[in-house]
């Protein structure tokens, strides 16, 4: 079973969520009964700066993953995530406690790594975003639960990301990332103070794209040929 976490539904024609990837997988051996997709929010891009690692998103996504495991009876699932969905999904697996600067403390329960075979993070922001380095003014760039990267290498990473990167081990039996040097969301080279923000600590490997067409959403939509061998 494969679970995908990211933007599913949208208000604009270009905002197609995981539909293209779903189509690719169903044309290459998967059935619709094996694919479960959700979104963390309402997919309104005009509200993107107010999104962060909220208690609401995390609790909802954790319940979704638990429901898939229960409904399918699968011993293990695969998780594919994109953008903000990567760092949300990593916490969903690692679980434990956390703090939402608006909603307070939460507890997602026990680590469920043993139930995840393959974890794929596409264009995630695991080291924060260089665009947030001027300061945690917006919720998206919060130094508590957003993508604040600090002001110099190794200092000031948001509390959420710091905890996520240092504790709980890896997210699955095998962990992979797909990223691009031309991701307009992750920033030039996907670099944050000389570190590739799309890489997940402890990952088994990665697919790097370097030509101009591999933008943030193109990575999500066109990485099927890279993803399929990892799932198999």
NUKEZA-176139 format. One line per 3 residues: their letters; for each residue x, y, z of N, C-alpha, C, O. Coordinates in steps of 0.02 Angstrom, whole numbers. Example, Ala and Ser with C-alpha at 12.3 -4.5 7.8 and 13.67 -1.06 7.14 Angstrom:
2
AS	660,-284,390,615,-225,390,660,-165,390,712,-166,423  642,-112,354,684,-53,357,645,2,394,670,57,402;
//
This chain:
232
XXX	42,-59,0,0,0,0,44,63,0,96,65,33  23,112,-37,61,174,-41,18,232,-18,-38,241,-41  45,271,28,12,330,54,50,391,30,111,394,35;
XXX	14,441,5,47,502,-17,20,561,22,-40,569,31  65,603,45,46,660,87,71,724,54,130,731,41  26,769,41,44,832,9,-20,866,-12,-72,857,19;
XXX	-17,906,-65,-76,940,-89,-115,894,-137,-87,871,-186  -178,882,-121,-220,840,-163,-269,881,-204,-270,875,-265  -309,921,-172,-361,959,-206,-340,1032,-210,-305,1057,-166;
XXX	-361,1066,-263,-341,1136,-270,-396,1178,-301,-449,1153,-319  -383,1242,-306,-431,1289,-333,-410,1314,-402,-447,1354,-432  -353,1292,-427,-328,1316,-491,-309,1256,-535,-294,1202,-509;
XXX	-311,1266,-600,-298,1211,-646,-229,1180,-636,-221,1119,-645  -180,1220,-617,-112,1193,-609,-103,1155,-544,-54,1120,-534  -151,1162,-500,-144,1132,-433,-176,1063,-433,-232,1054,-408;
XXX	-141,1014,-460,-170,948,-473,-152,896,-420,-172,838,-427  -116,915,-369,-98,868,-317,-59,809,-344,-16,816,-386  -76,749,-318,-40,689,-339,-75,652,-396,-62,593,-407;
XXX	-118,685,-432,-156,652,-485,-112,623,-540,-123,566,-562  -62,660,-562,-18,635,-615,23,576,-591,32,527,-628  48,579,-530,86,523,-503,41,462,-495,62,406,-509;
XXX	-21,473,-471,-68,417,-464,-80,383,-530,-82,322,-535  -90,424,-582,-102,396,-648,-43,354,-671,-51,300,-699  18,380,-660,77,343,-680,81,276,-644,96,225,-676;
XXX	68,275,-579,72,213,-541,19,163,-562,33,103,-564  -41,187,-577,-93,140,-599,-80,113,-669,-104,59,-686  -42,149,-708,-23,124,-774,37,76,-770,56,45,-820;
XXX	65,70,-711,125,29,-702,118,-21,-645,164,-31,-605  59,-51,-641,51,-109,-596,12,-98,-533,-8,-147,-501  0,-35,-512,-38,-23,-451,-112,-18,-468,-131,1,-523;
XXX	-154,-35,-419,-225,-25,-427,-246,33,-382,-210,53,-337  -305,62,-396,-329,117,-355,-339,96,-283,-337,138,-238  -350,32,-271,-360,7,-203,-295,6,-163,-295,-4,-103;
XXX	-239,17,-197,-174,17,-164,-147,87,-153,-92,95,-126  -183,138,-175,-158,206,-171,-205,249,-129,-265,254,-143  -178,281,-78,-217,323,-33,-184,391,-28,-125,396,-10;
XXX	-221,443,-44,-192,510,-48,-230,559,-4,-292,555,0  -195,604,28,-227,655,68,-189,721,61,-136,724,30  -217,773,89,-186,839,91,-183,862,163,-225,843,204;
XXX	-134,903,179,-130,927,248,-175,987,261,-193,1000,318  -192,1025,208,-232,1085,217,-283,1093,163,-306,1043,134  -303,1154,148,-355,1166,98,-328,1182,29,-366,1196,-17;
XXX	-262,1180,21,-229,1190,-45,-240,1259,-74,-233,1269,-134  -256,1307,-32,-264,1376,-55,-196,1410,-54,-171,1428,0  -166,1419,-112,-97,1445,-116,-92,1518,-92,-38,1540,-74;
XXX	-148,1554,-91,-146,1623,-66,-138,1625,10,-124,1677,38  -148,1567,42,-142,1563,115,-79,1526,136,-70,1509,195  -34,1513,88,24,1471,101,68,1497,158,96,1457,196;
XXX	75,1562,165,120,1589,216,93,1578,287,130,1587,336  30,1557,293,2,1543,358,5,1468,376,-15,1448,431  30,1428,329,39,1356,343,103,1344,381,154,1377,369;
XXX	101,1296,426,161,1274,461,145,1205,489,95,1175,471  188,1178,532,177,1111,559,127,1114,617,146,1111,676  64,1121,600,13,1131,651,-8,1066,684,-1,1012,655;
XXX	-33,1072,743,-62,1015,779,-118,985,738,-124,924,733  -160,1028,710,-217,1005,669,-194,961,611,-220,906,601  -144,985,573,-119,947,516,-91,879,538,-106,827,509;
XXX	-50,881,590,-15,821,612,-62,768,640,-55,709,625  -109,789,681,-158,742,709,-199,711,654,-212,650,653  -222,752,607,-262,727,551,-223,677,509,-249,624,492;
XXX	-160,693,492,-120,648,451,-103,583,487,-101,530,456  -90,588,551,-76,527,590,-138,481,589,-131,421,580  -196,509,599,-258,468,598,-269,438,529,-294,382,523;
XXX	-251,476,477,-258,451,409,-214,390,398,-237,339,372  -150,394,418,-104,338,409,-127,278,450,-125,221,426  -149,289,511,-174,235,553,-236,202,521,-244,141,525;
XXX	-279,243,490,-339,217,458,-321,173,398,-352,121,387  -271,194,359,-249,154,301,-222,87,325,-239,35,296  -181,87,376,-153,25,402,-209,-21,427,-208,-81,413;
XXX	-257,7,462,-311,-32,490,-357,-59,435,-375,-118,436  -376,-16,388,-423,-35,336,-394,-88,289,-428,-136,270  -330,-80,270,-300,-126,222,-273,-189,255,-266,-241,223;
XXX	-258,-185,320,-228,-242,354,-156,-254,334,-128,-307,348  -126,-205,301,-57,-212,278,-8,-211,337,-18,-174,385  43,-251,331,95,-251,382,140,-190,375,167,-164,424;
XXX	149,-168,312,189,-108,299,158,-69,241,125,-97,197  170,-4,242,149,40,188,210,79,162,262,79,194  202,111,105,251,158,79,222,228,85,162,237,74;
XXX	263,276,100,241,345,106,279,389,57,341,389,56  242,426,16,271,474,-30,247,543,-10,186,553,-2  292,590,-1,273,656,24,306,710,-18,356,697,-53;
XXX	277,770,-15,302,824,-58,299,891,-21,249,906,12  352,932,-27,352,998,2,345,998,77,379,960,112  299,1039,103,284,1040,175,261,971,198,271,953,256;
XXX	231,933,153,209,865,170,265,820,192,253,772,229  327,833,171,384,791,190,397,796,265,402,745,299  403,856,291,418,864,362,357,850,406,365,832,464;
XXX	298,856,378,239,833,415,238,757,419,227,729,473  250,724,363,249,651,362,304,620,405,294,568,436  361,652,406,416,627,448,395,627,522,410,579,558;
XXX	362,679,544,338,683,613,282,634,626,278,605,680  239,624,577,185,575,583,214,506,599,186,469,640  269,488,567,300,423,578,338,423,645,329,377,685;
XXX	380,472,656,420,474,717,377,486,779,391,461,833  325,526,769,273,538,819,300,567,884,347,607,883  271,548,941,289,579,1005,256,646,1014,206,662,982;
XXX	285,686,1058,255,750,1076,282,807,1032,333,800,999  247,862,1033,268,921,997,231,982,1023,189,977,1068  247,1039,994,216,1101,1018,196,1145,959,237,1161,916;
XXX	133,1164,957,106,1210,907,100,1278,942,67,1284,993  132,1330,913,134,1395,947,65,1427,954,57,1475,992  15,1401,918,-53,1426,926,-98,1379,965,-140,1401,1005;
XXX	-89,1314,955,-135,1264,984,-106,1227,1044,-142,1189,1076  -42,1238,1060,-13,1206,1118,17,1137,1104,30,1120,1047  27,1099,1158,60,1034,1153,14,981,1123,-47,985,1127;
XXX	46,930,1093,9,873,1067,52,811,1074,112,815,1085  20,753,1069,55,689,1073,27,643,1019,-32,626,1021  69,625,971,47,583,915,52,509,929,34,468,887;
XXX	76,491,987,81,421,1005,150,392,990,200,427,991  150,326,977,213,290,969,242,297,898,205,308,850  307,289,893,342,286,830,315,227,789,308,172,816;
XXX	300,237,725,273,183,683,319,165,625,296,141,573  384,177,633,432,161,581,425,89,557,434,75,498  410,44,603,408,-27,584,353,-43,535,352,-97,504;
XXX	306,3,527,251,-7,480,262,28,413,219,26,369  321,59,405,336,96,343,395,63,308,450,61,335  383,38,248,435,4,211,480,55,175,541,55,185;
XXX	449,98,134,486,149,96,457,217,111,396,227,109  500,265,126,480,335,135,516,375,82,577,373,77  477,413,43,506,454,-10,486,527,3,427,543,7;
XXX	536,570,9,524,641,19,543,679,-44,602,681,-64  494,710,-76,506,748,-137,507,823,-121,458,850,-96  563,855,-134,569,928,-127,549,952,-58,511,1001,-52;
XXX	573,919,-6,558,940,62,605,995,86,653,1012,53  589,1022,145,628,1078,173,656,1058,241,640,1089,292  696,1006,243,718,976,306,769,1018,344,778,1009,404;
XXX	801,1064,310,847,1111,343,819,1182,342,856,1231,350  754,1188,333,722,1253,329,728,1283,260,746,1248,212  712,1346,255,714,1381,191,755,1445,197,747,1484,244;
XXX	799,1456,150,841,1516,153,799,1579,148,819,1631,173  741,1575,116,697,1633,111,669,1653,179,644,1709,187  673,1608,228,648,1623,296,704,1649,341,690,1667,399;
XXX	766,1653,316,822,1673,359,819,1745,384,847,1759,437  785,1791,349,781,1859,377,747,1862,445,760,1907,485  703,1813,458,670,1813,523,604,1776,522,573,1770,470;
XXX	582,1751,580,520,1712,585,458,1756,589,420,1751,637  448,1798,540,392,1845,542,326,1811,526,276,1822,560  326,1769,473,266,1734,453,261,1667,487,312,1638,506;
XXX	200,1640,497,192,1573,526,232,1520,489,261,1475,520  235,1525,422,272,1477,381,346,1476,400,378,1424,395  372,1533,422,443,1539,439,455,1538,515,509,1557,538;
XXX	407,1517,553,412,1517,626,476,1483,651,496,1431,624  507,1511,702,565,1479,733,544,1427,784,586,1394,815  479,1419,794,453,1366,837,434,1305,796,460,1250,808;
XXX	389,1313,748,363,1256,711,357,1269,637,315,1240,603  400,1314,611,401,1329,540,467,1311,509,500,1263,530  488,1349,457,547,1333,419,604,1383,429,646,1392,384;
XXX	606,1414,487,661,1459,502,727,1420,503,732,1371,540  778,1441,464,840,1403,460,896,1430,503,952,1405,502  881,1482,541,935,1516,577,964,1571,533,937,1587,480;
XXX	1017,1600,556,1049,1654,519,1117,1635,491,1141,1666,444  1148,1583,520,1210,1555,493,1207,1480,502,1165,1454,540  1251,1443,466,1251,1371,468,1255,1344,539,1299,1364,578;
XXX	1210,1298,555,1213,1263,619,1182,1299,677,1186,1275,734  1151,1357,666,1121,1393,722,1049,1411,707,1034,1432,651  1007,1405,755,941,1434,751,887,1397,712,832,1423,704;
XXX	901,1336,688,851,1297,653,789,1292,697,795,1283,758  729,1299,668,668,1299,708,666,1238,755,694,1186,740  632,1247,811,629,1194,861,599,1129,832,623,1075,847;
XXX	549,1136,790,517,1078,760,567,1040,716,575,979,723  601,1075,671,648,1042,625,708,1015,663,733,961,646  732,1051,712,789,1028,751,773,962,785,813,915,782;
XXX	715,958,816,694,897,850,683,840,799,703,783,812  653,857,743,639,807,692,703,776,664,705,716,652  754,817,655,817,793,625,861,757,674,904,717,654;
XXX	852,769,739,898,740,789,870,680,825,909,640,853  804,671,825,775,619,867,728,573,827,701,592,775  721,512,852,673,466,823,699,420,769,661,380,742;
XXX	764,425,753,792,380,702,767,396,632,745,452,618  770,346,588,748,354,520,672,341,515,641,317,562  644,357,458,571,355,449,544,290,421,484,280,420;
XXX	588,246,398,564,185,365,621,135,357,678,149,376  604,77,329,657,28,313,708,58,266,768,48,273  683,97,217,728,135,173,698,204,160,637,211,152;
XXX	741,254,157,721,323,150,757,353,90,818,347,83  718,387,46,745,415,-15,720,485,-26,665,503,-3  759,526,-59,736,594,-75,745,607,-150,788,579,-183;
XXX	701,650,-175,705,673,-244,703,749,-242,658,779,-213  752,781,-274,756,854,-269,789,883,-331,817,847,-373  786,948,-336,811,983,-396,851,1045,-376,837,1077,-326;
XXX	900,1060,-416,937,1122,-407,898,1182,-434,919,1239,-425  841,1169,-466,800,1223,-495,731,1227,-463,684,1249,-494  727,1205,-401,664,1208,-363,654,1279,-338,691,1302,-294;
XXX	605,1314,-365,595,1384,-347,570,1393,-276,577,1447,-247  541,1342,-247,517,1346,-178,574,1334,-129,581,1369,-79  616,1284,-143,672,1268,-99,728,1319,-104,771,1323,-60;
XXX	728,1359,-158,779,1411,-165,836,1390,-210,839,1331,-230  881,1435,-228,936,1420,-274,977,1360,-252,1005,1359,-197  979,1310,-295,1017,1250,-280,988,1207,-225,1018,1157,-205;
XXX	929,1225,-199,899,1192,-141,946,1195,-81,947,1150,-39  985,1249,-78,1036,1256,-26,1013,1302,31,981,1353,20  1030,1281,91,1021,1323,151,1088,1322,187,1106,1272,218;
XXX	1123,1377,184,1190,1382,215,1234,1322,195,1264,1289,238  1237,1310,130,1279,1258,100,1257,1186,116,1295,1139,106  1196,1178,140,1169,1111,150,1108,1103,105,1068,1149,97;
XXX	1100,1043,76,1042,1029,35,982,1018,80,978,968,116  935,1064,78,878,1060,124,832,1002,109,795,980,153  833,976,48,788,921,30,811,853,54,773,805,54;
XXX	873,849,76,899,785,102,872,771,172,866,816,213  856,707,184,832,686,249,890,652,285,921,607,257  905,672,347,960,639,384,951,563,386,897,538,403;
XXX	1004,527,369,1002,454,371,972,422,309,962,362,308  959,462,257,929,434,196,974,382,164,1035,384,171  942,336,127,979,284,93,1007,307,26,1058,282,3;
XXX	974,356,-4,997,381,-68,952,436,-94,903,455,-61  968,462,-153,930,518,-179,933,519,-255,976,489,-286  885,555,-284,885,570,-355,889,646,-362,845,682,-338;
XXX	940,669,-395,951,741,-404,936,760,-475,960,728,-522  896,812,-484,881,838,-550,914,906,-558,916,945,-510  940,920,-617,978,982,-625,960,1022,-687,991,1074,-700;
XXX	911,999,-725,891,1038,-784,832,1083,-767,797,1071,-717  821,1133,-807,776,1188,-789,703,1168,-780,667,1201,-743  680,1115,-814,609,1097,-809,589,1069,-741,530,1065,-724;
XXX	640,1048,-701,625,1015,-637,612,1066,-582,653,1077,-538  554,1096,-587,532,1144,-536,497,1107,-479,493,1045,-480  473,1144,-430,445,1113,-370,387,1066,-385,386,1009,-360;
XXX	340,1087,-426,282,1045,-440,296,995,-496,264,942,-499  342,1011,-540,363,963,-591,394,901,-558,384,845,-582  431,911,-505,460,856,-468,406,808,-442,412,747,-448;
XXX	353,836,-415,297,796,-390,262,758,-446,245,700,-439  252,793,-503,211,765,-556,248,717,-602,217,671,-629  313,726,-610,349,688,-662,402,640,-634,443,614,-672;
XXX	402,627,-569,453,583,-540,433,510,-537,467,470,-506  377,493,-569,354,424,-568,407,373,-588,415,322,-554  444,384,-643,495,336,-663,551,328,-612,583,276,-609;
XXX	563,379,-571,613,374,-518,585,340,-456,620,304,-421  520,351,-444,488,324,-384,472,250,-390,482,213,-342  449,228,-447,427,159,-455,480,107,-436,463,60,-400;
XXX	543,113,-458,593,64,-437,605,64,-361,622,12,-333  597,121,-329,608,124,-257,552,86,-220,565,53,-169  491,90,-246,435,55,-215,440,-21,-226,419,-60,-184;
X	468,-39,-283,471,-111,-300,531,-146,-268,540,-206,-278;
//
